[in-house]
Protein backbone atom coordinates (compact mmCIF):
# COMPACT_ATOMS: atom_id res chain seq x y z
CA UNK A 1 0.00 0.00 0.00
CA UNK A 2 1.30 3.43 -0.89
CA UNK A 3 2.19 5.90 1.80
CA UNK A 4 -0.23 8.86 1.63
CA UNK A 5 2.66 11.21 2.48
CA UNK A 6 4.63 9.90 -0.49
CA UNK A 7 1.65 10.59 -2.72
CA UNK A 8 0.98 14.04 -1.26
CA UNK A 9 4.60 15.10 -1.69
CA UNK A 10 4.59 13.54 -5.16
CA UNK A 11 7.76 11.59 -4.56
CA UNK A 12 9.21 8.95 -6.82
CA UNK A 13 10.15 5.61 -5.29
CA UNK A 14 13.83 6.64 -5.35
CA UNK A 15 13.15 9.98 -3.65
CA UNK A 16 10.91 8.31 -1.11
CA UNK A 17 13.63 5.80 -0.28
CA UNK A 18 16.09 8.62 0.36
CA UNK A 19 13.63 10.63 2.46
CA UNK A 20 11.88 7.81 4.32
CA UNK A 21 13.73 8.48 7.58
CA UNK A 22 12.75 12.14 7.57
CA UNK A 23 9.17 11.26 6.61
CA UNK A 24 8.84 8.76 9.45
CA UNK A 25 10.31 11.28 11.90
CA UNK A 26 7.79 13.91 10.77
CA UNK A 27 4.90 11.44 11.10
CA UNK A 28 6.00 10.60 14.64
CA UNK A 29 6.37 14.29 15.47
CA UNK A 30 2.88 15.02 14.11
CA UNK A 31 1.38 12.28 16.30
CA UNK A 32 3.29 13.51 19.34
CA UNK A 33 2.15 17.07 18.72
CA UNK A 34 -1.48 15.96 18.46
CA UNK A 35 -1.21 14.22 21.82
CA UNK A 36 0.55 17.26 23.30
CA UNK A 37 -2.37 19.55 22.39
CA UNK A 38 -4.86 17.23 24.05
CA UNK A 39 -6.02 14.72 21.46
CA UNK A 40 -6.22 11.29 23.03
CA UNK A 41 -3.57 8.77 22.10
CA UNK A 42 -6.38 6.35 21.25
CA UNK A 43 -7.53 8.66 18.45
CA UNK A 44 -4.04 9.61 17.31
CA UNK A 45 -2.88 6.01 17.07
CA UNK A 46 -6.13 4.72 15.57
CA UNK A 47 -6.91 4.40 11.90
CA UNK A 48 -9.00 7.52 11.31
CA UNK A 49 -8.73 9.14 7.90
CA UNK A 50 -8.93 12.53 9.63
CA UNK A 51 -5.79 11.80 11.63
CA UNK A 52 -4.07 10.44 8.51
CA UNK A 53 -4.94 13.63 6.63
CA UNK A 54 -3.63 15.78 9.50
CA UNK A 55 -0.34 13.83 9.48
CA UNK A 56 -0.06 14.25 5.70
CA UNK A 57 -0.66 17.99 6.07
CA UNK A 58 2.00 18.21 8.79
CA UNK A 59 4.50 16.48 6.50
CA UNK A 60 3.58 18.79 3.64
CA UNK A 61 4.13 21.75 5.96
CA UNK A 62 7.57 20.47 6.94
CA UNK A 63 8.72 19.02 3.62
CA UNK A 64 6.60 20.61 0.91
CA UNK A 65 6.98 23.77 -1.07
CA UNK A 66 8.37 26.59 1.09
CA UNK A 67 5.97 29.10 -0.48
CA UNK A 68 3.03 26.98 0.77
CA UNK A 69 4.30 26.67 4.36
CA UNK A 70 1.79 29.14 5.84
CA UNK A 71 -1.13 27.48 4.05
CA UNK A 72 -0.17 24.04 5.32
CA UNK A 73 0.46 25.41 8.81
CA UNK A 74 -2.98 27.00 8.94
CA UNK A 75 -4.59 23.79 7.67
CA UNK A 76 -2.64 21.68 10.20
CA UNK A 77 -3.66 23.93 13.10
CA UNK A 78 -7.30 23.90 11.98
CA UNK A 79 -7.33 20.11 11.65
CA UNK A 80 -5.82 19.35 15.03
CA UNK A 81 -8.04 21.95 16.74
CA UNK A 82 -11.13 20.43 15.11
CA UNK A 83 -10.15 16.88 16.07
CA UNK A 84 -9.38 18.00 19.63
CA UNK A 85 -12.72 19.80 20.01
CA UNK A 86 -14.74 16.90 18.61
CA UNK A 87 -12.90 13.97 20.11
CA UNK A 88 -15.76 12.89 22.39
CA UNK A 89 -17.95 12.46 19.28
CA UNK A 90 -14.99 10.96 17.49
CA UNK A 91 -14.48 8.25 20.13
CA UNK A 92 -18.18 7.39 20.33
CA UNK A 93 -18.29 7.05 16.51
CA UNK A 94 -15.25 4.74 16.57
CA UNK A 95 -16.90 2.59 19.27
CA UNK A 96 -20.11 2.49 17.23
CA UNK A 97 -18.20 1.41 14.11
CA UNK A 98 -16.32 -1.30 16.03
CA UNK A 99 -19.53 -2.77 17.43
CA UNK A 100 -21.13 -3.10 13.97
CA UNK A 101 -18.24 -5.03 12.44
Residue pairs with C-beta under 8 A, 6 or more apart in sequence:
3 16
3 23
4 52
4 53
4 56
5 23
5 26
5 27
5 55
5 56
5 59
5 60
6 16
6 23
8 56
8 59
8 60
8 64
9 23
9 59
9 60
9 63
9 64
11 19
16 23
19 63
22 63
23 59
23 63
26 58
26 59
26 62
26 63
27 55
27 58
27 59
29 58
29 62
30 54
30 55
30 58
30 59
31 44
31 45
31 55
33 58
33 80
34 43
34 44
34 51
34 54
34 80
34 83
34 84
35 41
35 44
37 80
37 81
37 84
38 84
39 80
39 83
39 84
39 87
40 87
40 91
42 91
43 51
43 83
43 87
43 90
43 91
43 94
44 51
46 94
48 90
48 94
50 79
50 83
50 90
51 83
53 79
54 76
54 79
54 80
54 83
57 72
57 75
57 76
57 79
58 72
58 76
60 68
60 72
61 69
61 72
61 73
61 75
61 76
64 72
83 90
